[in-house]
Amino acid sequence: MDQDQSQGKIESALPKHQRSRIRKVILRVLKIAGICLGTFMVCGVILWNWPTGFYTVATALGRLSSGVRLEEIIVRGIATPTLDGGSSVSLDPLQPDRTPILFLHGWGTSKEAMMSEMRWFVSTRRVIAPDMPGFGANMLRADQPVLDGAGYVKWIEDFRIAANLGRVDVVGESMGGALAAAYAAAYPDSVRRVVLQSAAGLEAPKVNAFMRDVAAGKNPLLIASSSDFDRVIGLCFAKPPPIPKPFKTVLIDRAIAHLPKQNEMIAALQDFLMHGNRDILGSIRAPTLILYGTADKITDASLLNVYRDGIRNSTGVLIEGAGHVIFYDAPKETFRAISAFLDSEQL
């Protein structure tokens, strides 16, 4: 006897009123499922054609999956949008150090760019990433002055104090990496360990096309159109991620809206980003991990040796095939290197 026949016999054995009740329950479940599916599809269409709403929902889901929440930290009287999560308190005395990790994003990005790395450590540490002044949702008002490298370094210290972080491990990406190194040199008692990812801030032995454009007075990271956005994504990633059209629209509109202030910002930061850390590496006392990708089109991988030679207690890791955003292009290799370094008990 096959399964269908067996099922039919079981159903026919039930009283008529029970069979009717079961059919009604099944129809109700199917109706609810259809309503939910239809609602989901309608919401999807609405969000797809409403870029701001799509961006808001997507970033909220990103925070949820990363285990972080959106907070505001008051720094110099201004509310700083910040991602915060995890805990700096460990209940297990055998666990490695639980120093909070402060993440510093790169030029033209925001705190959201650091969420994938924050996710790696949120279960064991407090992880925190601010929108630095002039970036993300922390755009400068017309009356706010732009900051140079030293200004950002002082701001990072003010943020650390305002967020009640105590001593921190600092993970910086690109511009954030250059600032992380400068911060460790300026505030050695505030920093336990430093991770520099594709860090700017020095002159590279090997000058790539991006650096030649910068030296000629161009800004290759300028975004004023959809084609500019695609070009910048191609510079940043060896394997560019798929970016939904509404998400892309919001990022382009935000970049265009703040072009005048961004031009002022790059003028104030350009010298620092090109060679601002040249004379401070010997002042960095914190153990430092230096990461670059061999396919980096922005901060050439030849910078690894310059940072490693200048910082006494440092280790360098070159990740094959990774571009500028190494934690996206090579997440497993990046995670292994950073977690082993931060959790090591040897200082």
N, C-alpha and C positions, 0 to 999 in steps of 0.2 A: 504494500500500500504506500503510495507516494505521500509527500508532506502536505500537498494541497488537499488531498482527500481526507487526510487525518484532521487537518484544520477545519475542513467543512463539517466533519462529523462532530468535532468538539463544539462548534458554533451551533449546529442543529440540536445538540443535546441541551443547550441552554434554554431556559424558559423564554417565551416570546418577548415579555416585557424587559428582560435583561438584554436580549439581543438589540432591542430598540434603543435602550439606554446607551449601550456600547457604541452603536452607530452615531447617536447624537453627540457623544463625547468626541469621537473621531472627527466628525464634521466640524465641531467647535474648535478643536485643536488645529485642523487644517485652515479654518477661517482665520484664526488668530495668527497662524504662521504666514498666511497670505497677506494679512494686514501689515504685519511687521516687515515682511519683505518689501511690500509696496512702499511703506513709509521710509524704509531704508533707502530704496532707489530714488524716491522723490527728494529726500534730504541730500543724497549724493549729488543729484543733478543741481539742486539749489546751491550747495556748497561749491561745486565745480564752477558755477557761474557767478560766485560771490567770493572773489579771491581773499578778501580780508577775513571772512568767516571761515574759509577753508584753512587759512594760515593759523587762525586762532584755535580751531579744533585740532589741527595736525600737531601744533606745538604742545597743546594740552595733553594729547595722547602720548607724545614723546616724553613729556615729563612723567606721566603716569608709568610708562614702561621703564623709565630710567630710575624710578624711585625717588625723584626729587620734587620739590614744591617751589612755587614762585613766591618770593618774599621781597620786601623792600628794606634795605639797610640805609639809614640816614647817614650820609657822609658829607661833612661841611654844610649841613643844613639842607641837602638835596637828597630826595628819595632815589636810591640806586636799585633798579630792578636786578634781582639776584636769584639764582637757582641754589637751593640749599637742601641737603638731605643727609641721611645717615646719622651716626652718632659718634662722638669722640670718646665715649665711655665703653670700655670692654669689661664684661662680667667674668671673663675667663683670664686669669693671671698668666696662663701659658701662651696666650695669643701674642703675636708680634706687636710692635709699637702702634698706637692708635692716634698718632698726630693727625690733626685735620689736614686735608689736601685742598689747597687753593689753586684753582685753575684759571689761567689767563689766556684769553682768546687772541686771535691774530687780527691783522688789519682788515677792515671791511666786513668782519663777521660779528658774532655776538656770543653771549653765554650759551645759547642753544647749540652752537658748534661743538661745545665740550661735553654734551650730554652722553654721547656714546662712551667716552672715557669715564665719566662720573659713574656710570652704571657698573663699571668693573669693581668699584670700591665702596659703593653705597652700603653694602651689607656689613661692613666692618669698620668704616670710618665716617667722620663727618666730611662731606664733600661740598664745596661751595664755589660758585662761579659768578662773578658780577659782570654786568655790561659796563665796561670802562667808559669814561666820559667821551661822548662823541660817537658811540657805537650802539647798535641794537636799539633798545627802547630807552637808552640814556643819552639822547641827542642833546647837544649843546644849544642852549637858548641864544638868541641874537646878542644878548648882553654878556654872555659867558665867554671868558677868554679861552683860547686854545692852549693846550699844554705841550711842552716839549718833553724830551725823555726824562729829564730830572723831575719835571712836574708830575708825570705819571708815576714815577717811582715813589714820590712823596704821597701821592694819592693812594697808592696800594697800601702803604703803611697806615694811612688814616682809615682805610677800609678794614684792614685787619683788626685794628683797635675797635672800630665801631661794631664789627661783627663778633667781638669777644672771642677771637680765635685762639689767642695764645700763640705759642710757637707753631709754625706751619711747615709742611712740605709744599713746595711750589712746582706746579707743572705748567709750563708755558709753551705756546705754539706760535712759531714765526715771530711776529712783533711781540707777542706775549712771551716768547722765549728770550728775546733780547731784554725785555723788561724784567723777566725773572732773574736773569744773570745780574743785571744792574741793581736790582732790589737786594739780592743776596750780598752783594758787595757793600751796599750802603747801610743795610740793617742786618748785620751778621747774627745778632742775638734773637732776631725774629724768625730765623729760618733754620730748619733742621737739615733738610735735603732739597735738592733742586733737580728737576728734569727739564732739559732743553730739547724741544722738538723742532727741527727745521728752523733753528733760531737765526734771526737776522742780527744786526748790530756790529758786524765786522766786515772787513774787505776780504773777499774770497780770492785765493790763489788762482782759481780758474774762473774767469769772467764769462758768464753766459749771456744769451741774447737779452734776457730780462734786465740784467744788471747794466748792459750797454745802453738800453733804452732809458733807464733811470738816470745814468750818468749824463745822458744827452738832454735831460730835463723833461722827459716824458713820464707819464704815470700809467704804466701798463695795467694797473688794477682799477683804473677809472671805469665806472659803469654808468653810461648815459643812454644805453639802448639795449635791445634784446641781443644783438650780435656781440656787444661788449660783454654782456653777461656770459654768453657761451664761450667767448675767448678766455675770460677769467677762469671759468670752471675748467677749461682745458689746461690752463697753466697750473692750477692747484692740484689736480688729480691725475694720476697715471691711468686710473680706470674711473672716468667721470661717472658719478651716480645719476640714476634717473631722477629728474626733478619735475614734479607735477606742474602743469602750466599755471594754475592759480598761485602756487607757492612762488614760482618764478616771477609772476606778475607783481606780487607784493614786494619782493626783494628789489626788483628793478625800480618800482615806484619810490620805495624808501631811499634808494641810492640817489635817484634823480632829485628828490625833494631836498636832499641835504648836500648837494654838490657844492654850493658856495662855501659852506662851513668846512666841508671835507678838503677843499683846495687850501684853505687856511691851515688845516690840521697837517696835511702832508708837508706843507712848507715848514711848519714848526718841527716836524718829526724826522724829516728826510736825513739830516746829518746824523742823528742818533741811529736811525735804522741802517745807515750805510757803514758807519764806523764808530758809533758812540761808545762801544764797550772795549775799544782798543787798549785803553790804559788802566782798566779796572779789574781785569781778570785775576791778577795776583792778589787782590783783596778778598776774593771769594774763599771763605773757609769751609763752607758746607760741602759735603760730598755731593758730587754732581754727575748725573748721567746725561750723555749727549747723544741724541738720535738724529740721523739723517737718512734719507732714501736715495738710492743711486739714480732714480729717475726724476729728482727734484728739478723743476724748471725755474724756480724762483730763488731760493737760497741754495746755491750749489753745494753738493756734498763735500767738496774740498774744504768747506768751512769746519768740518768735524775736527780735523787735525789742529786747526788754529785754536779752537776752543779748548781742545784736550791738552794741547801744549801749554796754554796759558793758565789753566786752572789746575792747581797742584793735585788735589784729591778728586780726580775725575776719571770716568770711564766712557769710552765711545763705542757705539754700536751702529754699524752701517747696514741698512736693511735693503736687500736686493729687490729691485723692481718697484719700490715704493716711491710715490711722488711727494709733493710738498706736504700734503695732509696724510702723514704716514699711518695714523691710527685708523684711517678709513681704508687706505690701500692695503695695509698689512696689519689687520687688527690682532691676530694671534701672536705674531712676532712682537708687536708693540706691547701688548699686555704682558707677555712673559718677561720682557726686559724690564718694564717699569715695576711690576709687582715684585719681582725678585730683588730689585734694587731698593725699593721703599721698605720692604719687609725684612731686609737683611739687618741683623743686629750689630753688624760691625760698622763702626763709624770711622 
